[in-house]
């Protein structure tokens, strides 16, 4: 199919749309200018979903009487306009220029290809060397390569914060999917000609985007990689001693061991993220106390969960109760809970903010205990929870934990009420989606044991649809821990496909929630976290 009439597809949808770039320079400039003004006037914040871009493009085309064949081009300009304030705030040395190899003169090019792309020899037979030199002189990382994989990896690694990319409309479409998934600040410049060979670009436009910077901008991205490093740095022996003041007793050493143990540190990361979002210069000692507090609560819940689930291993090591016995493990969990509350009380926050944090934590503690209680009673009664019941368990356990983590940082830093409500909804949705993802991944493993101990939404969905004979098989499989029988029935009833669809629905609701967040730094950061956490599902 010709490049001028391919499909452009958003998540979960496909629309046939001509991929046409206006040949007239003045019309391209008009579309860029009016689209930019449209987005600026309406204060539209990135990332903007495909369906939103499509709707904005329809409005702009109607208002300006542009040819509808240019809709995809208008959408590209819309995406650029949304990201412009962010890209403009990023220093040149934190940007990447990505050029396509098809820009070279195929007959006269003397460059050499390697595994990364084209090594330009600056022969002067095309514009590539001019663009590269212009960008590199400013401090850009500049590359000539096909596709967006390299750009995505560099952004994920934290080496660059924004991408200026040149490509055909089809490549920009694919780039849009990565931009949306990973919340990559970017500008896309479409080639004037297609065909994957000896293409041309609007040199003036490329140069303009390379050189664009807003030196008056006070905006700065929240780099998730840096926040992760800052969070992880709290959990070494020296920092734990400094913040907690742990004793050198056997119990004190176990506290340090638990806090230093593995894990993704998602909960303290959420706390640090919220602190950094709502306070441009947060007190680092206060923030450390809050993040450590949240991790204390989390590790306490893991110790108690391991006892209740009779799990023998966590993080590749024997669990506390397996090594030291149940009484010691219960006491250690209780101590960590006490430490969590003490850290909040002694954080140095004003009393009114301490009170808000304590209220959030105590409500979360209550919700998680209710959720765990529902699970334990169902296990005692050998009863499979309904789908509605298990979603409520997810809401009370994982969602509540995420909510507390964000609320502690947000309350401590003076977040506004509207954003607090949205963070509550976000936590609710993302927590349920996170557990669905975990159950899907766990259910793929024939040797997984947690599906026989924890309530699984796949088993709940299966039990809700199974006939009497199959329901008997399900109960026997759970009793005898025969995962394969459950997997066979799951295939029969297409349970995985149904749960994938349900998960997609929760992720769609999560993205809709993020659309309403007015704080650009928070919106971009949460988009990035969702995209990376659910990379295989969005």
C-alpha positions in Angstrom: 0.0 0.0 0.0 1.3 3.5 -0.8 2.6 5.5 2.1 0.0 8.2 1.4 -2.9 6.0 2.3 -2.0 3.8 5.2 -3.9 3.1 8.3 -3.4 5.3 11.3 -4.3 3.4 14.5 -4.8 4.4 18.0 -5.1 2.1 21.0 -8.0 -0.3 20.5 -9.1 1.4 17.2 -8.2 1.6 13.6 -9.1 4.4 11.2 -8.2 4.6 7.5 -6.7 8.0 7.0 -4.5 9.4 4.2 -1.0 10.2 5.4 -0.5 13.3 3.2 1.8 16.2 3.9 0.7 19.5 2.3 3.2 20.2 -0.6 2.7 24.0 -0.2 5.1 25.5 2.3 2.8 28.4 3.2 -0.1 26.0 3.9 2.2 23.9 6.2 3.2 27.0 8.1 -0.5 28.1 8.4 -1.5 24.7 9.8 1.4 24.7 12.2 0.7 28.2 13.4 -3.1 27.9 13.8 -2.8 24.5 15.4 -0.3 25.8 17.9 -2.5 28.7 18.7 -5.5 26.4 19.2 -3.6 24.2 21.7 -2.1 27.2 23.5 -5.5 29.0 23.9 -7.1 25.9 25.3 -4.1 25.1 27.6 -4.1 21.5 26.3 -1.5 19.5 28.2 0.4 16.4 27.0 0.2 13.5 26.6 -2.9 13.8 24.3 -4.6 10.6 23.4 -5.1 9.6 19.8 -8.9 10.1 20.0 -8.4 13.6 21.4 -6.0 14.5 18.7 -8.4 13.2 16.1 -11.2 15.3 17.6 -9.1 18.5 17.7 -8.0 17.9 14.1 -11.6 17.6 13.0 -12.4 20.9 14.7 -9.4 22.7 13.2 -10.1 21.4 9.7 -13.7 22.5 9.9 -12.9 25.9 11.3 -10.2 26.6 8.7 -11.6 24.8 5.7 -8.5 22.7 5.2 -8.5 19.6 3.0 -9.6 16.6 5.0 -6.7 14.6 3.4 -4.5 16.6 5.7 -6.1 15.4 8.9 -3.1 13.1 9.9 -0.7 16.1 9.3 -2.9 18.3 11.5 -2.8 15.6 14.2 1.1 15.5 14.0 1.1 19.3 14.4 -1.3 19.0 17.3 0.9 16.5 19.1 3.9 18.8 18.6 1.9 21.8 19.9 0.9 19.9 23.0 4.5 18.9 23.8 6.1 22.2 22.7 6.3 23.8 26.2 7.9 20.6 27.6 10.4 20.1 24.8 11.2 23.9 24.9 12.1 23.6 28.6 14.6 20.7 28.1 18.2 21.8 27.7 19.8 20.9 24.4 22.2 18.5 26.0 19.3 16.4 27.2 17.7 16.1 23.8 18.1 13.7 20.9 17.7 14.3 17.2 16.6 11.2 15.2 16.9 11.3 11.4 15.9 8.6 9.0 18.4 6.9 6.8 16.2 7.4 3.8 17.2 11.1 3.8 20.6 10.3 2.4 21.4 10.3 -1.3 21.4 6.6 -2.1 23.7 7.0 -5.1 26.3 9.3 -3.7 26.3 8.7 0.1 29.7 7.6 1.4 28.5 7.0 5.0 28.8 3.6 6.7 26.1 1.6 8.4 26.6 -0.2 11.7 24.3 -1.9 14.1 22.9 1.5 15.4 22.4 3.2 12.0 24.2 5.4 9.6 27.6 6.9 10.4 27.6 10.1 8.4 30.9 10.9 6.6 29.8 14.5 5.9 30.2 14.1 2.2 27.7 16.9 1.7 25.5 14.9 -0.8 22.4 15.4 1.3 21.1 17.5 4.3 21.9 14.9 6.9 25.3 16.3 7.8 23.9 19.8 8.1 21.2 18.7 10.5 23.6 16.6 12.5 26.2 19.3 12.8 23.6 21.9 13.8 22.2 19.6 16.6 25.5 18.3 17.9 27.0 21.9 18.1 24.1 22.7 20.5 24.7 19.5 22.6 22.2 17.1 21.2 22.7 13.4 20.9 22.1 13.0 17.1 21.6 9.7 15.3 20.6 8.5 11.8 18.6 5.3 12.3 15.4 3.5 11.2 12.5 3.2 13.7 12.1 4.6 17.2 13.6 1.7 19.2 16.9 3.5 20.0 15.2 6.7 20.9 12.8 4.9 23.3 15.7 3.0 24.9 17.7 6.2 25.5 14.7 7.9 27.0 14.0 4.9 29.2 17.6 4.8 30.4 17.4 8.5 31.5 20.1 9.7 29.0 17.7 12.0 27.2 14.5 13.9 28.2 13.1 14.9 24.8 13.3 13.7 21.1 13.1 15.7 17.9 12.4 13.2 15.2 12.1 13.4 11.4 10.3 10.6 9.5 7.6 9.6 7.1 4.0 9.9 8.4 3.9 6.2 8.9 7.0 6.2 11.2 5.6 9.2 13.1 2.4 7.2 13.6 4.5 4.5 15.2 6.5 7.0 17.1 3.2 8.4 18.5 2.4 5.0 20.1 5.8 5.1 22.0 5.4 8.7 22.9 2.0 8.0 24.4 3.0 4.8 26.1 6.2 6.2 27.8 5.2 9.8 27.9 8.2 10.9 25.8 8.4 14.7 25.2 8.8 14.9 21.4 8.5 16.8 18.2 7.8 15.0 15.0 8.6 16.5 11.6 7.1 14.7 8.6 9.1 14.1 5.4 7.9 16.0 2.4 8.3 12.9 0.2 8.0 9.2 1.0 9.1 6.0 -0.6 11.8 5.0 1.9 14.6 6.2 -0.5 16.0 9.6 -1.4 13.4 11.4 0.6 13.4 15.1 1.4 12.5 17.2 4.5 11.5 20.8 5.2 15.0 22.0 6.1 13.7 25.3 7.6 11.2 23.5 9.8 13.8 20.9 11.0 16.3 23.7 11.9 13.6 25.7 13.7 12.7 22.7 15.9 16.4 21.8 16.6 17.0 25.4 17.8 13.8 26.0 19.7 14.2 26.6 23.4 12.1 28.5 25.9 14.8 30.2 28.1 12.1 31.8 30.3 10.5 28.5 31.1 10.3 27.6 34.8 9.0 24.1 34.0 11.2 21.1 34.6 10.4 17.4 34.0 10.3 15.0 36.9 12.8 12.4 35.7 11.4 9.1 36.9 14.9 7.4 36.7 16.4 10.0 38.9 13.5 9.8 41.4 13.9 6.0 41.5 17.6 6.4 42.2 16.8 9.0 45.0 14.3 6.6 46.5 16.5 3.5 46.3 19.4 5.5 47.9 17.3 5.8 51.1 17.4 2.0 51.7 21.0 1.3 52.6 22.3 0.6 56.1 23.7 4.1 56.7 20.6 5.9 55.7 18.3 3.6 57.6 20.4 4.1 60.7 20.3 7.8 60.3 16.6 8.1 59.7 15.3 5.3 62.0 18.0 5.3 64.6 17.8 1.5 64.7 19.4 -0.3 67.6 22.1 -3.0 67.2 19.8 -5.6 68.8 18.7 -8.7 66.9 15.3 -7.1 66.3 16.9 -3.9 65.1 19.1 -5.8 62.7 16.0 -7.6 61.3 14.3 -4.2 60.8 17.2 -3.1 58.6 17.3 -6.4 56.8 13.6 -6.1 55.8 13.9 -2.4 54.7 17.0 -3.2 52.6 15.4 -6.3 51.1 14.5 -6.2 47.4 11.3 -5.0 45.7 10.4 -2.3 43.2 10.0 0.5 45.8 6.9 1.6 44.0 5.2 2.9 47.2 8.1 5.2 48.4 8.6 6.2 44.8 5.0 7.5 44.7 5.6 9.4 47.9 8.8 11.0 46.6 7.1 11.8 43.3 4.2 13.6 45.1 6.6 15.5 47.3 8.6 16.7 44.3 5.5 17.6 42.3 3.7 19.8 44.8 6.8 21.4 46.4 9.5 22.8 44.0 12.1 22.5 46.8 11.0 19.8 49.2 12.8 19.4 52.5 14.9 16.3 51.8 14.9 15.1 55.4 11.1 15.3 55.7 10.7 13.5 52.4 13.1 10.8 53.5 11.1 10.3 56.7 7.8 10.0 54.7 9.2 7.6 52.1 10.8 5.4 54.9 7.5 5.5 56.8 5.6 4.2 53.7 8.1 1.4 53.2 7.9 0.4 56.9 4.1 -0.1 56.5 4.7 -2.0 53.3 7.3 -4.4 54.7 5.2 -5.0 57.8 2.3 -6.0 55.6 4.5 -8.4 53.7 5.7 -10.1 56.9 2.2 -10.6 58.1 1.0 -11.7 54.7 3.7 -14.3 54.5 2.6 -15.7 57.8 -1.1 -15.8 56.8 -0.3 -17.3 53.4 2.3 -19.7 54.8 4.8 -18.5 52.2 8.4 -19.8 52.7 10.3 -17.5 50.4 10.3 -13.8 49.4 12.9 -12.0 47.3 14.6 -15.3 46.9 15.2 -15.8 50.6 13.4 -17.6 53.4 10.7 -15.5 54.9 11.1 -14.1 58.4 8.6 -16.5 60.1 10.3 -19.4 58.3 13.7 -18.4 59.7 12.8 -17.1 63.2 9.3 -18.4 63.9 5.8 -16.9 63.8 6.0 -15.0 67.2 9.2 -13.2 66.1 7.7 -12.4 62.7 4.5 -11.0 64.2 6.5 -8.8 66.5 8.8 -7.5 63.8 5.8 -6.6 61.6 4.2 -4.8 64.6 7.5 -2.9 65.2 7.6 -1.8 61.6 4.1 -0.5 61.8 5.0 1.5 65.0 8.1 2.8 63.2 6.0 3.9 60.3 3.7 6.0 62.5 6.7 7.4 64.5 8.4 8.5 61.4 5.3 10.5 60.3 5.0 12.1 63.7 8.7 13.0 63.9 9.0 14.0 60.2 9.1 17.8 60.9 5.9 18.6 59.1 3.5 21.1 60.5 0.9 19.5 62.9 -2.0 20.0 60.5 -0.2 18.1 57.7 1.0 15.4 60.1 -2.7 14.9 61.0 -3.7 14.6 57.4 -0.9 12.0 56.7 -1.9 10.0 59.8 -5.5 10.0 58.8 -4.6 8.8 55.3 -2.3 6.0 56.7 -4.8 4.8 59.3 -7.6 4.7 56.7 -5.4 2.7 54.4 -4.3 0.4 57.2 -8.0 -0.3 57.9 -8.9 -0.9 54.2 -6.0 -3.3 53.7 -7.0 -5.3 56.8 -10.5 -5.5 55.6 -9.4 -6.7 52.2 -7.1 -9.3 53.7 -9.8 -10.4 56.1 -12.2 -11.0 53.2 -9.6 -13.2 51.5 -8.7 -15.1 54.7 -12.3 -15.9 55.5 -13.0 -17.1 51.9 -10.0 -19.4 52.2 -11.2 -20.7 55.6 -14.6 -21.4 54.1 -13.1 -22.9 50.9 -15.1 -20.4 49.0 -14.2 -18.8 45.7 -14.8 -15.0 45.8 -17.1 -13.6 43.1 -15.5 -11.2 40.5 -17.1 -8.3 42.3 -15.8 -9.4 45.7 -12.2 -9.9 44.5 -12.1 -6.5 42.7 -13.2 -5.0 46.1 -10.3 -7.0 47.7 -7.9 -5.5 45.1 -9.4 -2.0 45.9 -8.9 -2.5 49.6 -5.4 -3.9 49.4 -3.3 -2.8 46.4 -5.3 0.4 45.6 -5.3 1.5 49.2 -1.5 1.0 49.4 -0.9 3.1 46.3 -3.4 5.7 47.5 -1.6 6.1 50.9 1.8 6.4 49.2 0.6 9.2 47.0 -1.5 10.9 49.6 1.3 11.1 52.2 3.5 13.0 49.8 0.6 15.1 48.5 -0.7 16.1 51.9 2.8 16.8 53.1 3.4 19.2 50.2 0.1 21.0 50.1 -1.6 19.5 47.1 -4.9 21.1 46.0 -8.2 19.3 46.7 -9.1 18.6 43.0 -5.7 16.9 42.4 -6.1 14.9 45.6 -9.5 13.6 44.3 -7.9 12.6 41.0 -5.0 10.9 42.8 -7.5 8.9 44.8 -9.3 7.8 41.6 -6.0 7.1 39.9 -4.9 4.9 42.8 -8.1 3.0 42.8 -7.9 2.2 39.0 -4.2 1.5 38.9 -4.2 -0.8 41.9 -7.0 -3.0 40.5 -5.2 -3.0 37.1 -1.9 -3.9 38.8 -3.5 -7.0 40.5 -5.2 -8.1 37.3 -1.8 -7.9 35.5 -0.2 -9.9 38.3 -2.8 -12.6 38.2 -2.5 -12.9 34.4 1.3 -13.3 34.6 1.1 -15.7 37.6 -1.5 -17.9 35.8 0.8 -18.5 32.9 3.2 -20.4 35.2 2.2 -24.1 35.7 4.3 -24.2 38.9 2.8 -21.0 40.4 1.6 -21.6 43.9 0.0 -18.3 44.8 -3.1 -19.0 42.7 -3.9 -21.8 45.2 -3.4 -19.6 48.2 -4.4 -16.0 47.2 -7.7 -15.5 45.5 -7.2 -15.0 41.8 -9.6 -13.1 39.6 -9.1 -15.6 36.8 -10.4 -18.4 39.1 -13.3 -16.1 40.1 -14.1 -15.5 36.4 -13.8 -19.2 35.6 -16.0 -20.2 38.5 -18.7 -17.7 37.5 -19.0 -19.2 34.0 -18.3 -22.9 34.6 -21.0 -25.5 34.6 -21.5 -27.9 37.5 -19.0 -30.5 36.3 -16.3 -27.9 35.5 -16.9 -26.2 38.8 -16.3 -29.5 40.6 -13.0 -29.8 38.6 -12.0 -26.3 39.6 -12.6 -27.0 43.3 -10.6 -30.3 43.1 -7.8 -28.5 41.2 -7.6 -25.8 43.9 -7.7 -28.4 46.7 -5.0 -30.6 45.1 -3.0 -27.7 43.6 -3.2 -28.8 40.0 -2.6 -25.7 38.0 -2.7 -27.4 34.7 -6.4 -28.4 35.1 -7.2 -24.7 35.8 -5.3 -23.6 32.8 -7.1 -26.1 30.5 -10.5 -24.8 31.8 -9.3 -21.2 31.4 -8.5 -21.9 27.7 -11.9 -23.5 27.3 -13.8 -20.5 28.6 -11.3 -18.0 27.1 -10.8 -16.4 30.5 -7.4 -14.8 29.7 -8.9 -13.0 26.8 -11.7 -11.8 28.9 -9.4 -10.6 31.7 -7.1 -8.9 29.1 -10.2 -7.0 27.9 -11.2 -6.1 31.5 -7.6 -4.9 32.2 -7.7 -2.8 29.0 -10.9 -1.1 30.2 -9.3 -0.2 33.6 -6.2 1.2 31.8 -8.4 3.2 29.5 -10.2 4.6 32.6 -6.8 5.3 34.1 -5.7 7.4 31.1 -9.0 9.3 31.2 -8.4 10.1 34.8 -4.9 11.4 34.0 -6.4 13.6 31.3 -8.0 15.7 34.0 -4.8 16.3 36.0 -3.8 20.0 35.5 -0.3 19.7 36.9 1.8 19.0 33.9 4.8 17.4 35.7 2.5 15.1 37.6 0.5 14.1 34.6 3.6 13.3 32.5 5.3 11.4 35.3 2.2 9.2 36.1 1.7 8.6 32.4 5.3 7.3 32.2 4.9 5.0 35.2 1.7 3.5 33.8 3.3 3.1 30.4 6.3 1.3 31.8 4.4 -0.8 34.3 1.9 -2.0 31.7 4.1 -1.9 28.7 2.8 -5.2 27.4 -0.8 -4.2 27.8 -1.1 -0.7 26.3 
